[in-house]
Amino acid sequence: MRQRDCIQTAEVCMSNIKLEIEPELHDGIASYFKRIPFNQLLGMQLAELTSERAIMHLPMKNELIGNFSQGILHGGVIASVLDVVGGAMAMVGAFARHQHLPAAERMAKLAKLGTIDMRIDYLRPGRGAAFNASAVLLRSGNKVAVVRSELHADDGTLIAVGTGTYLCG
């Protein structure tokens, strides 16, 4: 590990560490996000969770429209989706620091994750029948993780990008 890649020795550098996402962890994280009532309301579905990225799908529905005359996804929904997929990726980063713990204890620690800060850049109107959100981990330290997220329409159009900071320790 090079010092400029990892400033602190406790920091996890995802480019240097390949995590095995064991099925029980994957299922635990998926179950955790499914149980959140707001995620259910949005209709988000976890599609992929690896050490490199998290991907979630969001089908468009009338309740998510912000501009009714043009049928455009609400900006608050866009921010929420980017936050949720970022949180899933932050959990993966936190998992690296807790690999030595039994699965139940690990999930109890990971359940304390929370958003500290979030910046969203809205690039285009949210038009489409469905959307795909993805996130990659930029940094995961003892207490804080930083994640980069993107939201694409089903035709591949980049709608928004976000950077989130998560408390995860």
HUSUL-V667646 format. One record per pair of residues at least 12 apart in sequence whose C-alpha atoms are under 7 Angstrom apart, sorted by sequence separation. I is the first residue (numbers start at 1). J is the second residue. D is the distance in Angstrom with one decimal. If there is no record, write none. Layout:
i = {I	I}
j = {J	J}
d = {D	D}
This chain:
i = {44	45	135	136	149	150	44	45	64	135	136	149	44	135	148	149	43	134	135	148	30	43	94	134	147	148	133	134	147	133	146	147	91	132	133	146	131	132	145	146	131	132	144	145	131	132	144	145	26	130	131	144	145	130	143	144	128	129	143	127	128	143	126	142	21	56	21	55	54	19	18	126	54	125	54	124	53	123	124	122	123	122	121	122	120	121	51	79	120	121	120	119	120	93	118	119	118	119	89	94	118	89	90	93	117	118	85	89	117	85	86	116	85	115	116	82	115	116	81	114	115	72	73	113	114	72	73	113	114	72	90	113	112	90	110	86	86	82	82	60	82	59	60	59	58	59	58	57	58	94	57	56	57	90	55	56	55	56	86	55	54	55	82	53	54	83	53	54	53	52	13	12	12	11	12	11	10	11	10}
j = {56	57	147	148	161	162	57	58	77	148	149	162	58	149	162	163	58	149	150	163	46	59	110	150	163	164	150	151	164	151	164	165	110	151	152	165	151	152	165	166	152	153	165	166	153	154	166	167	49	153	154	167	168	154	167	168	153	154	168	153	154	169	153	169	50	85	51	85	85	51	51	159	88	159	89	159	89	159	160	159	160	160	160	161	160	161	92	120	161	162	162	162	163	137	162	163	163	164	135	140	164	136	137	140	164	165	133	137	165	134	135	165	135	165	166	133	166	167	133	166	167	125	126	166	167	126	127	167	168	127	145	168	168	147	168	147	149	149	150	129	151	129	130	130	130	131	131	131	132	168	132	132	133	166	132	133	133	134	164	134	134	135	162	134	135	164	135	136	136	136	139	139	140	140	141	141	141	142	142}
d = {6.5	5.2	6.5	5.5	5.6	6.3	5.7	6.6	6.7	5.5	6.5	5.0	4.8	4.1	5.8	6.2	6.1	5.5	6.4	4.6	6.5	6.7	6.9	5.4	5.7	6.6	5.6	6.6	5.2	4.4	5.7	6.5	6.1	5.7	6.3	4.6	6.8	5.2	5.7	6.4	5.6	6.4	6.8	5.2	4.5	6.7	5.5	6.6	6.9	6.2	5.2	4.8	6.7	5.3	5.8	5.6	5.6	6.7	5.4	6.7	6.1	4.4	7.0	6.2	6.2	6.4	6.8	6.7	6.4	5.4	6.5	5.9	6.6	6.4	5.6	4.8	6.5	5.3	6.9	6.4	5.2	4.5	5.5	6.8	6.9	5.3	6.5	6.6	5.8	6.1	4.3	5.4	6.7	7.0	6.9	5.3	5.8	6.4	6.3	6.8	4.3	6.5	6.7	5.6	5.7	6.3	6.6	6.2	5.1	6.4	5.5	5.4	6.0	6.1	5.2	6.5	4.4	6.2	6.9	5.5	6.2	6.2	4.7	6.7	5.2	5.1	6.5	5.5	6.7	5.3	5.8	4.6	6.6	6.7	6.7	5.8	6.1	5.8	6.8	5.2	6.9	6.3	5.0	4.2	5.6	6.2	5.0	5.8	6.3	6.2	4.7	5.8	6.3	6.8	6.9	5.2	5.6	6.5	6.6	4.4	5.5	6.7	6.5	6.8	5.3	6.9	5.5	6.8	4.8	6.3	6.6	6.8	5.3	5.8	6.1	4.2	6.3	6.4	6.2}
